[in-house]
């Protein structure tokens, strides 16, 4: 914390004529209250900073997630085009299934969607 009790007492020379008990009541308690308020205010400011950084990170993460979803969609479309091309070039459906890891039904759906009749 900031000031100590001694520094609080030293800052108020005009209170020297008061007894120690009066000085503690008259000056030290407000000084300590100020210390507590200062400490709490700093903790609050730190918490606000951390919260705002988390919000910024979340916004950036959401943007990256949206970009990643677009990339996945593009890659899925490219894979579908490659599946169609392979089928049109004579590759058997079972071989396409083995290479892609898709089920026969999924390969069939992709081929039908692109006008290719599966074997």
mmCIF file of the C-alpha atoms, coordinates in Angstrom:
data_MODEL
# 
_entry.id   MODEL 
# 
loop_
_atom_site.group_PDB 
_atom_site.id 
_atom_site.type_symbol 
_atom_site.label_atom_id 
_atom_site.label_alt_id 
_atom_site.label_comp_id 
_atom_site.label_asym_id 
_atom_site.label_entity_id 
_atom_site.label_seq_id 
_atom_site.pdbx_PDB_ins_code 
_atom_site.Cartn_x 
_atom_site.Cartn_y 
_atom_site.Cartn_z 
_atom_site.occupancy 
_atom_site.B_iso_or_equiv 
_atom_site.pdbx_formal_charge 
_atom_site.auth_seq_id 
_atom_site.auth_comp_id 
_atom_site.auth_asym_id 
_atom_site.auth_atom_id 
_atom_site.pdbx_PDB_model_num 
ATOM 1   C CA . UNK A 1 1   ? 0.000   0.000   0.000   1.00 0.00 ? 1   UNK A CA 1 
ATOM 2   C CA . UNK A 1 2   ? 1.031   3.644   -0.362  1.00 0.00 ? 2   UNK A CA 1 
ATOM 3   C CA . UNK A 1 3   ? 1.681   5.720   2.761   1.00 0.00 ? 3   UNK A CA 1 
ATOM 4   C CA . UNK A 1 4   ? 2.419   4.178   6.122   1.00 0.00 ? 4   UNK A CA 1 
ATOM 5   C CA . UNK A 1 5   ? 0.938   5.319   9.440   1.00 0.00 ? 5   UNK A CA 1 
ATOM 6   C CA . UNK A 1 6   ? 4.190   7.118   10.292  1.00 0.00 ? 6   UNK A CA 1 
ATOM 7   C CA . UNK A 1 7   ? 4.183   9.058   7.019   1.00 0.00 ? 7   UNK A CA 1 
ATOM 8   C CA . UNK A 1 8   ? 0.535   9.962   7.588   1.00 0.00 ? 8   UNK A CA 1 
ATOM 9   C CA . UNK A 1 9   ? 1.461   11.326  11.019  1.00 0.00 ? 9   UNK A CA 1 
ATOM 10  C CA . UNK A 1 10  ? 4.529   13.173  9.684   1.00 0.00 ? 10  UNK A CA 1 
ATOM 11  C CA . UNK A 1 11  ? 2.469   14.959  7.024   1.00 0.00 ? 11  UNK A CA 1 
ATOM 12  C CA . UNK A 1 12  ? 0.289   16.696  9.579   1.00 0.00 ? 12  UNK A CA 1 
ATOM 13  C CA . UNK A 1 13  ? 2.586   18.850  11.786  1.00 0.00 ? 13  UNK A CA 1 
ATOM 14  C CA . UNK A 1 14  ? -0.283  20.896  13.143  1.00 0.00 ? 14  UNK A CA 1 
ATOM 15  C CA . UNK A 1 15  ? -1.650  17.797  14.884  1.00 0.00 ? 15  UNK A CA 1 
ATOM 16  C CA . UNK A 1 16  ? 1.497   17.483  17.042  1.00 0.00 ? 16  UNK A CA 1 
ATOM 17  C CA . UNK A 1 17  ? -0.187  19.210  19.954  1.00 0.00 ? 17  UNK A CA 1 
ATOM 18  C CA . UNK A 1 18  ? -2.814  16.449  20.101  1.00 0.00 ? 18  UNK A CA 1 
ATOM 19  C CA . UNK A 1 19  ? -2.231  13.301  22.070  1.00 0.00 ? 19  UNK A CA 1 
ATOM 20  C CA . UNK A 1 20  ? -1.316  10.104  20.221  1.00 0.00 ? 20  UNK A CA 1 
ATOM 21  C CA . UNK A 1 21  ? -4.837  8.744   20.640  1.00 0.00 ? 21  UNK A CA 1 
ATOM 22  C CA . UNK A 1 22  ? -6.342  11.898  19.131  1.00 0.00 ? 22  UNK A CA 1 
ATOM 23  C CA . UNK A 1 23  ? -3.872  11.840  16.232  1.00 0.00 ? 23  UNK A CA 1 
ATOM 24  C CA . UNK A 1 24  ? -4.810  8.272   15.452  1.00 0.00 ? 24  UNK A CA 1 
ATOM 25  C CA . UNK A 1 25  ? -8.461  9.170   15.457  1.00 0.00 ? 25  UNK A CA 1 
ATOM 26  C CA . UNK A 1 26  ? -8.067  12.541  13.722  1.00 0.00 ? 26  UNK A CA 1 
ATOM 27  C CA . UNK A 1 27  ? -5.587  11.637  11.030  1.00 0.00 ? 27  UNK A CA 1 
ATOM 28  C CA . UNK A 1 28  ? -4.417  8.047   10.785  1.00 0.00 ? 28  UNK A CA 1 
ATOM 29  C CA . UNK A 1 29  ? -7.852  6.562   10.199  1.00 0.00 ? 29  UNK A CA 1 
ATOM 30  C CA . UNK A 1 30  ? -8.673  8.882   7.251   1.00 0.00 ? 30  UNK A CA 1 
ATOM 31  C CA . UNK A 1 31  ? -5.193  8.230   5.876   1.00 0.00 ? 31  UNK A CA 1 
ATOM 32  C CA . UNK A 1 32  ? -5.694  4.474   6.091   1.00 0.00 ? 32  UNK A CA 1 
ATOM 33  C CA . UNK A 1 33  ? -9.166  4.813   4.599   1.00 0.00 ? 33  UNK A CA 1 
ATOM 34  C CA . UNK A 1 34  ? -7.564  6.668   1.675   1.00 0.00 ? 34  UNK A CA 1 
ATOM 35  C CA . UNK A 1 35  ? -5.038  3.856   1.343   1.00 0.00 ? 35  UNK A CA 1 
ATOM 36  C CA . UNK A 1 36  ? -7.802  1.267   1.239   1.00 0.00 ? 36  UNK A CA 1 
ATOM 37  C CA . UNK A 1 37  ? -9.783  3.266   -1.315  1.00 0.00 ? 37  UNK A CA 1 
ATOM 38  C CA . UNK A 1 38  ? -6.646  3.731   -3.432  1.00 0.00 ? 38  UNK A CA 1 
ATOM 39  C CA . UNK A 1 39  ? -5.912  -0.008  -3.278  1.00 0.00 ? 39  UNK A CA 1 
ATOM 40  C CA . UNK A 1 40  ? -9.496  -0.977  -4.136  1.00 0.00 ? 40  UNK A CA 1 
ATOM 41  C CA . UNK A 1 41  ? -9.576  1.547   -6.998  1.00 0.00 ? 41  UNK A CA 1 
ATOM 42  C CA . UNK A 1 42  ? -6.372  0.087   -8.430  1.00 0.00 ? 42  UNK A CA 1 
ATOM 43  C CA . UNK A 1 43  ? -7.729  -3.444  -8.156  1.00 0.00 ? 43  UNK A CA 1 
ATOM 44  C CA . UNK A 1 44  ? -10.915 -2.301  -9.872  1.00 0.00 ? 44  UNK A CA 1 
ATOM 45  C CA . UNK A 1 45  ? -8.951  -0.612  -12.661 1.00 0.00 ? 45  UNK A CA 1 
ATOM 46  C CA . UNK A 1 46  ? -6.876  -3.788  -13.106 1.00 0.00 ? 46  UNK A CA 1 
ATOM 47  C CA . UNK A 1 47  ? -10.039 -5.904  -13.285 1.00 0.00 ? 47  UNK A CA 1 
ATOM 48  C CA . UNK A 1 48  ? -11.543 -3.549  -15.883 1.00 0.00 ? 48  UNK A CA 1 
ATOM 49  C CA . UNK A 1 49  ? -8.348  -3.789  -17.949 1.00 0.00 ? 49  UNK A CA 1 
ATOM 50  C CA . UNK A 1 50  ? -8.344  -7.595  -17.801 1.00 0.00 ? 50  UNK A CA 1 
ATOM 51  C CA . UNK A 1 51  ? -12.034 -7.678  -18.739 1.00 0.00 ? 51  UNK A CA 1 
ATOM 52  C CA . UNK A 1 52  ? -11.529 -5.376  -21.732 1.00 0.00 ? 52  UNK A CA 1 
ATOM 53  C CA . UNK A 1 53  ? -8.558  -7.417  -22.902 1.00 0.00 ? 53  UNK A CA 1 
ATOM 54  C CA . UNK A 1 54  ? -10.676 -10.574 -22.648 1.00 0.00 ? 54  UNK A CA 1 
ATOM 55  C CA . UNK A 1 55  ? -13.419 -8.902  -24.686 1.00 0.00 ? 55  UNK A CA 1 
ATOM 56  C CA . UNK A 1 56  ? -10.909 -7.878  -27.340 1.00 0.00 ? 56  UNK A CA 1 
ATOM 57  C CA . UNK A 1 57  ? -9.481  -11.390 -27.426 1.00 0.00 ? 57  UNK A CA 1 
ATOM 58  C CA . UNK A 1 58  ? -12.961 -12.876 -27.734 1.00 0.00 ? 58  UNK A CA 1 
ATOM 59  C CA . UNK A 1 59  ? -13.797 -10.522 -30.602 1.00 0.00 ? 59  UNK A CA 1 
ATOM 60  C CA . UNK A 1 60  ? -10.557 -11.417 -32.358 1.00 0.00 ? 60  UNK A CA 1 
ATOM 61  C CA . UNK A 1 61  ? -11.226 -15.110 -31.736 1.00 0.00 ? 61  UNK A CA 1 
ATOM 62  C CA . UNK A 1 62  ? -14.725 -14.793 -33.178 1.00 0.00 ? 62  UNK A CA 1 
ATOM 63  C CA . UNK A 1 63  ? -13.290 -13.130 -36.277 1.00 0.00 ? 63  UNK A CA 1 
ATOM 64  C CA . UNK A 1 64  ? -10.664 -15.868 -36.638 1.00 0.00 ? 64  UNK A CA 1 
ATOM 65  C CA . UNK A 1 65  ? -13.350 -18.521 -36.140 1.00 0.00 ? 65  UNK A CA 1 
ATOM 66  C CA . UNK A 1 66  ? -15.457 -16.965 -38.886 1.00 0.00 ? 66  UNK A CA 1 
ATOM 67  C CA . UNK A 1 67  ? -12.439 -16.919 -41.204 1.00 0.00 ? 67  UNK A CA 1 
ATOM 68  C CA . UNK A 1 68  ? -11.653 -20.534 -40.318 1.00 0.00 ? 68  UNK A CA 1 
ATOM 69  C CA . UNK A 1 69  ? -15.248 -21.565 -41.065 1.00 0.00 ? 69  UNK A CA 1 
ATOM 70  C CA . UNK A 1 70  ? -14.932 -19.925 -44.470 1.00 0.00 ? 70  UNK A CA 1 
ATOM 71  C CA . UNK A 1 71  ? -11.696 -21.825 -45.096 1.00 0.00 ? 71  UNK A CA 1 
ATOM 72  C CA . UNK A 1 72  ? -13.351 -25.098 -44.102 1.00 0.00 ? 72  UNK A CA 1 
ATOM 73  C CA . UNK A 1 73  ? -16.266 -24.388 -46.441 1.00 0.00 ? 73  UNK A CA 1 
ATOM 74  C CA . UNK A 1 74  ? -13.876 -23.617 -49.297 1.00 0.00 ? 74  UNK A CA 1 
ATOM 75  C CA . UNK A 1 75  ? -11.832 -26.750 -48.598 1.00 0.00 ? 75  UNK A CA 1 
ATOM 76  C CA . UNK A 1 76  ? -15.016 -28.856 -48.447 1.00 0.00 ? 76  UNK A CA 1 
ATOM 77  C CA . UNK A 1 77  ? -16.125 -27.454 -51.815 1.00 0.00 ? 77  UNK A CA 1 
ATOM 78  C CA . UNK A 1 78  ? -12.691 -28.197 -53.303 1.00 0.00 ? 78  UNK A CA 1 
ATOM 79  C CA . UNK A 1 79  ? -12.841 -31.741 -51.948 1.00 0.00 ? 79  UNK A CA 1 
ATOM 80  C CA . UNK A 1 80  ? -16.301 -32.226 -53.459 1.00 0.00 ? 80  UNK A CA 1 
ATOM 81  C CA . UNK A 1 81  ? -14.995 -30.987 -56.807 1.00 0.00 ? 81  UNK A CA 1 
ATOM 82  C CA . UNK A 1 82  ? -12.057 -33.395 -56.556 1.00 0.00 ? 82  UNK A CA 1 
ATOM 83  C CA . UNK A 1 83  ? -14.417 -36.272 -55.710 1.00 0.00 ? 83  UNK A CA 1 
ATOM 84  C CA . UNK A 1 84  ? -16.557 -35.454 -58.753 1.00 0.00 ? 84  UNK A CA 1 
ATOM 85  C CA . UNK A 1 85  ? -13.480 -35.190 -60.962 1.00 0.00 ? 85  UNK A CA 1 
ATOM 86  C CA . UNK A 1 86  ? -12.153 -38.523 -59.695 1.00 0.00 ? 86  UNK A CA 1 
ATOM 87  C CA . UNK A 1 87  ? -15.488 -40.224 -60.333 1.00 0.00 ? 87  UNK A CA 1 
ATOM 88  C CA . UNK A 1 88  ? -15.724 -38.764 -63.830 1.00 0.00 ? 88  UNK A CA 1 
ATOM 89  C CA . UNK A 1 89  ? -12.163 -39.947 -64.507 1.00 0.00 ? 89  UNK A CA 1 
ATOM 90  C CA . UNK A 1 90  ? -13.256 -43.503 -63.667 1.00 0.00 ? 90  UNK A CA 1 
ATOM 91  C CA . UNK A 1 91  ? -12.208 -43.913 -60.048 1.00 0.00 ? 91  UNK A CA 1 
ATOM 92  C CA . UNK A 1 92  ? -14.458 -46.400 -58.276 1.00 0.00 ? 92  UNK A CA 1 
ATOM 93  C CA . UNK A 1 93  ? -16.650 -45.126 -55.475 1.00 0.00 ? 93  UNK A CA 1 
ATOM 94  C CA . UNK A 1 94  ? -15.097 -47.543 -52.964 1.00 0.00 ? 94  UNK A CA 1 
ATOM 95  C CA . UNK A 1 95  ? -11.663 -46.118 -53.773 1.00 0.00 ? 95  UNK A CA 1 
ATOM 96  C CA . UNK A 1 96  ? -12.957 -42.564 -53.290 1.00 0.00 ? 96  UNK A CA 1 
ATOM 97  C CA . UNK A 1 97  ? -14.376 -43.675 -49.913 1.00 0.00 ? 97  UNK A CA 1 
ATOM 98  C CA . UNK A 1 98  ? -11.006 -45.119 -48.882 1.00 0.00 ? 98  UNK A CA 1 
ATOM 99  C CA . UNK A 1 99  ? -9.070  -41.984 -49.888 1.00 0.00 ? 99  UNK A CA 1 
ATOM 100 C CA . UNK A 1 100 ? -11.455 -39.404 -48.437 1.00 0.00 ? 100 UNK A CA 1 
ATOM 101 C CA . UNK A 1 101 ? -12.618 -41.207 -45.317 1.00 0.00 ? 101 UNK A CA 1 
ATOM 102 C CA . UNK A 1 102 ? -16.203 -40.288 -46.217 1.00 0.00 ? 102 UNK A CA 1 
ATOM 103 C CA . UNK A 1 103 ? -18.913 -42.917 -46.063 1.00 0.00 ? 103 UNK A CA 1 
ATOM 104 C CA . UNK A 1 104 ? -20.273 -44.414 -49.283 1.00 0.00 ? 104 UNK A CA 1 
ATOM 105 C CA . UNK A 1 105 ? -23.508 -42.547 -48.651 1.00 0.00 ? 105 UNK A CA 1 
ATOM 106 C CA . UNK A 1 106 ? -21.733 -39.192 -48.317 1.00 0.00 ? 106 UNK A CA 1 
ATOM 107 C CA . UNK A 1 107 ? -19.755 -39.790 -51.517 1.00 0.00 ? 107 UNK A CA 1 
ATOM 108 C CA . UNK A 1 108 ? -23.012 -40.773 -53.230 1.00 0.00 ? 108 UNK A CA 1 
ATOM 109 C CA . UNK A 1 109 ? -24.681 -37.541 -52.010 1.00 0.00 ? 109 UNK A CA 1 
ATOM 110 C CA . UNK A 1 110 ? -21.813 -35.402 -53.309 1.00 0.00 ? 110 UNK A CA 1 
ATOM 111 C CA . UNK A 1 111 ? -21.808 -37.114 -56.669 1.00 0.00 ? 111 UNK A CA 1 
ATOM 112 C CA . UNK A 1 112 ? -25.603 -36.853 -57.061 1.00 0.00 ? 112 UNK A CA 1 
ATOM 113 C CA . UNK A 1 113 ? -25.482 -33.144 -56.121 1.00 0.00 ? 113 UNK A CA 1 
ATOM 114 C CA . UNK A 1 114 ? -23.030 -32.635 -59.021 1.00 0.00 ? 114 UNK A CA 1 
ATOM 115 C CA . UNK A 1 115 ? -24.979 -34.692 -61.525 1.00 0.00 ? 115 UNK A CA 1 
ATOM 116 C CA . UNK A 1 116 ? -22.795 -37.800 -61.427 1.00 0.00 ? 116 UNK A CA 1 
ATOM 117 C CA . UNK A 1 117 ? -24.477 -41.183 -61.177 1.00 0.00 ? 117 UNK A CA 1 
ATOM 118 C CA . UNK A 1 118 ? -22.557 -43.329 -58.719 1.00 0.00 ? 118 UNK A CA 1 
ATOM 119 C CA . UNK A 1 119 ? -21.630 -46.882 -59.723 1.00 0.00 ? 119 UNK A CA 1 
# 
